[in-house]
Amino acid sequence: MKLVLGILLAIASLVLIASILLQSGKSAGLSGAIGGGAEQLFGKKKGRGYEAILSKVSIVGAVVFIVCSLAMVAME
């Protein structure tokens, strides 16, 4: 069980890091370089569609990360 939680924690942390790095901040950052192709996929509403998806992925990743961390601490 600890191994499964450890793997899930590692995956959640990678998803969380990637989703936060891809979000645009005050200066377009990394998402300006990579997100250009996504504009064709989501249309011209990149600010709504693409950013909304990244925001939801970040929230889910953070919740999974916190739950897995607390579960691993409780197991010790």
N, C-alpha and C positions, 0 to 999 in steps of 0.2 A: 504494500500500500504506500509505503514511504517512497519507493522508487517511482510509482505512478504519479504521486504528487510532485516529486522533484522534476520529472519530465514535463508535467503540465505547468509547473512554475517557470521552467526555462522557456517553454514555448510562449507563455503569457508575457514574459519579460521581453522577449524578442519582438512580439507583436506590438507591445506597448511602445517600445523604443522606435520601431519603424513608423508606427502611425503618428507619433508625436513629431518625428523628424520630417515627415511628409506634409504636415500641416503648415500653412503659410502664416507667417508672423507679420510684423510690421515691415520687414524687408523680405520679399518673396522667399528667400531661403532655398532649401533643397527642393521644395515642391515646385518652384518656378522652373527648375531644370528638368525635373522628371514629369511633372504634372501637365506638360504641354500636350502630350498625346492623349491624356484623359479628357481634354476639352472636346475632342472629337467624339468620344464615347458618351459623355454626359451632355453634350450640346454647349450652348453659350451660357448656361446657368451654372458655370463651374463653381461660383461662390456658394451656391445653394446645394447642388448635388454632390459634388466631389468633397467639399469641406464637411458637409453633413455626414457623409459616410465615414470619413476619417474621424470625426468627432465621436460617432457611435462606436466605432472600433476601439477608440481610445478608452471610452467608458467601460466597455465590456472587458477589455484587456486589464484595466485597473481593478475591476471587481474580481475577476478571476485571480489576479495576482495577490490581492489582499486575502481572499478566502483561502487560497492554497498556502500562503504564508502562515496564516493563523492556524490552519489545520496541521501544518508541520510542527509548529511550536507546541500545539496541544498534544501531539503524539509523543513528545519527548518526556 
